[in-house]
Amino acid sequence: MATAGKSILIVDPETEISSMLFSVLSQDGYCVTSASSGTEALNHLQYLPDLIILDPQLPDMNGLDIFHVIKQKPELHNVPVFILSSKETEIDEIISLEIGADDYITKPLQVPRLKARIHALFRRQDQQITTQENETDMITIDDLSILIPQFTVVCGEEYIGFSKKEFEILVLIAKNHGRVVTRQTLFHTIWGHDDNSANRTIDVHIGRIRKKLKSYAHYIETVPGIGYRLRQ
């Protein structure tokens, strides 16, 4: 079961919300820890949670600073982070996704939606572990090499770092080399759920992938109104 042994760190200064999430997620079988400040959250990171739900508006520090700490630590770099925010503007969501957040949840909180996204995340991770156990292939297209089990991308002689979501998107498009991967397929496969913000979320991640690929950015071709494909 996807919940078995999974730990979640909730970082939110609102006691009512963190207590409610602690209760609801614990009932679903998750091991839940909560923190109401940045200092407390940093102390809890040593226990290596499987998911972090982070409200950036903390009393003692900017929550996004904590996010950067998480992504700079090798042992935490691939831990997914959901941003939980009272800001509902599109620019706030885009900024959060731009810096590498895995999802963006707005307040007032819709608990069933959050639970569905968490479950989809862990279910997808379990499926990927099973797949990677049997994965020995390296995808090579011209000077672009993707070593799937090693979570590594090489362009020419340069090693390029990607977030987990970016890497998954690139691999999915590369595996369908020459064929169009629709936006719907990308969102269902990578995020595991439906959402009205799917197009914006995918656009942000594709933009980041292209930026990191630099002179190889043209490999990813946009098919207007449909999706993306890797050029043949």
N, C-alpha and C positions, 0 to 999 in steps of 0.2 A: 504493500500500500504506500502511496506517495507521501503520506504524513509521517510514517514510521521513522522515529529518530530525528526528524527535522527540527531545527531550532530557529526561532525568530526573535530578533531584537527590535523592540518598538521604542523609538526615540520621539517623544512628544511631550511638550510641557503641560498639555491639558490633561489633568488627572482623570477627568471623566472619560475622555476618549481612550487613554491608555488602559484604564481599568476595564472598560468595556471590551476592548480588543483582546486584552489578556484573558478575560473570561471566555469570550467567543472562540478564540483560536485554541485555547487550552482544551475546550470541549471537543474540538476537532482532532485532538491528538498531538498537537504541536507542543514543543517545549518552548515556552514563551518567557522572555525576560524584558523588563521595561526600564527606561531611563527617562528622566524629566529634564535633564540638562546635558550640555555638551561634555562637561567633565565626567559625568557619570557614564555617558555613552562611550567615551574613549576607554574607560576602565573595563567596560563589558566587551570591548572588541577582542581582548585577549582570549576569550572563549570561542572565537571563530564561529559566529552564527552562520546559518545557511541562507538567511534572508534578513535584510535590514529594512525596516519601514521608518523613514526619516522625515520629520517635520523640520524644515530649515529655520523656522522662527523659534529659536531657543533663547532662554534668558541670559546665558553667559557667553555665548559665541554664535557665530553664523553657522547654521547647520551645513552649509555647502563647504565650509572649511573641513568639517568632519568627513564629508564625502570625499574630498581630495586626499585626506589622510588614508581613508579606506583604499582608494585606488592606487596609492603609492606603496602600500605594503604588499609584497609578493604573496604572502599567505592569505590576503584578503582581496586581492585584485579582481578575482572572478566572482566574488560574492555579489549576488544581485541586490540592487537597492531600489526600493519604491519610494518616490518622493510623495509625501502626504502634505498637501498645502491648502490653505484657505483661499489662495489666489487662483481665480478661475480664468485669467486672461491667457490668450493664446501665446503671447510672448513668454510668459513664465513657463509654460509647458515646453515650448521650443528650447528655451535656455537650459532647462533641466535635462532634456533629451540630448542636447548638444554636448553637455559636459559628461554624458555617459550613463545617466540614470536609465534603469531598465523599464520603469513605468512611472506614470504620473497620475496620482489619485487626488481628487479635489474634495474638500469639505463643503457642505455637510456630507459626512461619510455614508456611502451606500454599502453596508456590510455584505450583502449577498454578492455584489459585484467584486468587492475586494477579496472575499473568500474564493470566488471562482478564479480570479487571476492568480492567487497564491497556489491553488490546487493545480491549475494549468501549468504554472512554472515548474513545480516539483515533478509533476507527471512527465513533462517534457524532458527534464533533467534525467530522470530515471530511464527514459527511452534512449536518450543520447548515450548514457553509460553503457547500455546493452549494445548499442550500435558500435560504439568505439572499441569495445572489446574484440570485435571482429573486423575492425577497420585497419587495413594495412596500406591503403592506396595513397598515392600522392597525385594531386591534380596538377598537371603542367600544361600551360597554354602560352606558347611563345616564351617570353622571359618571366612569366608569372608562375610561381610554384606555390601550391597550398599543401602543407603537410598536416593532414587532418588530426591524426592522433597526437601530434606534437603541438597542435594549436599554433602553428607557425606559418607566416606568409613571407615569401621572398620574391622581391622584384629585382631582376638583374642580380646584383650581389648585395642588395640592401634588405635587411630584415625589418619588417614593418609590424609595429604593435597595433593590435585591434582589440576592442572590447569584445566580450563574449557575444553580444547580440550582433555586432558588426561582422565578426568572424562567421557566425551561423548564417547570416544573410549572404555573405560572399560565397560560402561553400554551397549553399542551395542554388544560387545562380550559376556557379561554376559547374556543378554537377549536371545542370541542364544546358550545357554549352551549346549556344546556337538556337535554343528554344526559349520562347517567352515564358517567364515566370510571372504570373499575375499578382497584382497587389493583394488580392484575397488569399491566394496561396501563400504568399510571404507572411501575411499576418496570422493566418491559421497555423502555419507550421512553426514560426518563430515565437509568436506570443501565445498561441493556443487558445485564443478567445476572440470574440467579435467586439468592435468598438467603433463609435462614430468618428473617433480621432485617428483611425487607422492610416488614412492617406498622409496626414501631417506627420505622424510618427515615422512612417516608412521614408518619407521624403528627407527628414532630418538625418536618419541613419545612412541612407544612400549618399547624401551630401558629404557626410563625414568619411565614408569609405572612399569616395572619389578624391577627397582632399588628401587622404593618407596615401593613396596610390600615386599621387602626383602625375608624372608624365604618362602613367599607365591608366589614368582615370577614364580615358576614352574606351577602355575595354568594356565598361558597363554602359550599355546603350539603353536609353529610355524609349519605350514604345508608348507614345501618347495615348492616354485613356485606358491602357491595358496593364502595363507593368514594365519589366526589365529583362534584358538578356545579355549574355556575354558575347561579344563580337566573335565571329568565326575568323 
